[in-house]
Amino acid sequence: MARILLTTTSFQDTPGPHLERLAASGHEVVRERGPLAEKRMLELAGGFDAFLCGDDGITRAVIEKSLPRLRIIAKYGIGLDKIDVAFATERKIPVTYTPGVNHTTVAEHAFGLLLTLVKDLHFHIAETRAGRWTRHTGHEIAGKTLGIVGLGRIGKEMAIRANAFGMTSVGYDTFWDADFAARHQVRRCAALDELFAASDVVSLHTNLTRETREMVNAASLERFKPGALLINCGRGELVATTAVAAALQSGRLGGYGADVLDAEPPPPDHPLLSAPRCIVTPHIGSRTYESVERQAGMALENLLLFLDGKAPLAQANPF
């Protein structure tokens, strides 16, 4: 029997067969409410055979302290930037993840943020709840250009939905699916600056790496169309927070819709919480009953397969 640290709240809070299967597995499960910072992970490290984790700080120090007992890190989700995958690989600790399970719901959420901004829905809802009948004039998205940064599974779903709304799509990615782009009329941009300049709406769907960290910053925001919108359902660190807040204050950026921040949960004085034309949701883009069931099922399957001596469905660091 293995001792498993379970930290992902979506897994714990959403009813479904994943909970029944975990309970029936016979393994000991210790629950924490993540995402956990490195400090808390270090306090817990050393007493577990497996992590079934979300966006917890699983750093080199955490992995080192977890050895020799730790056998597997099973990620619920696809983003691996909070895990030191390179060090885990060095120490022969498999890192599993769940690709292909949340692209529909994240794309739907991104379009929800977009439609909220263009119609000022957040303002109008607050006004009517306060007993006022104040009306702003919004915009249509039909005929506008959507710039998709990262044409992976989620980016592709964005292009499909953009076509349904009558938008034009441009994209940027180092790995380009030419067949998909041709089928769905996505024009490839040779550089990010080209995409920024061409887009009425920029939507970020790329991994967080050294190269993509703060890819939207004070300099790149100058390349945006005046009043363009920015949507971020990727990672908070893809943007320079202070630069985005300043661009919203000046009106250079027409709106920012984000499901992610550089600090989660954010401190009360986080600059984007009070910035104008900014809406932030608490990292719930993939938190639907349908998506949770798929993600939790795959994350648990990866974990149980490994503990049974079999190959996981998806391992980020095969060796």
Buried (B, 14 or more C-beta within 10 A) or exposed (E): EBEBBBBBBBBBEBEBEBBEBBEEBEBEBEBBEBBBEBEBBBEBBBEBBBBBBBBBBBBBBBBBBBEEBBBBBBBBBBBBBBBBBEBBBEBEBBBBBBBEBBBBBBBBBBBBBBBBBBBBBBBBEEBEEEEEEEEEEBBEBEEBBBBBBBBBBBBBBBBBBBBEBEBBBBBBBEEEBEEBBEEBEBEBBEEBBBBBBBBBBBBBBBBBEEEBBBBBBBEBBEBBBEEBBBBBBBBBBBBBBEBBBBBBBEEBBBBBBBBBBBEEEBEEEBBBEEBEBBBBBEBEBBBBEEBBBBBBBBBBBBBBBBBEEEEBBBBBBEE
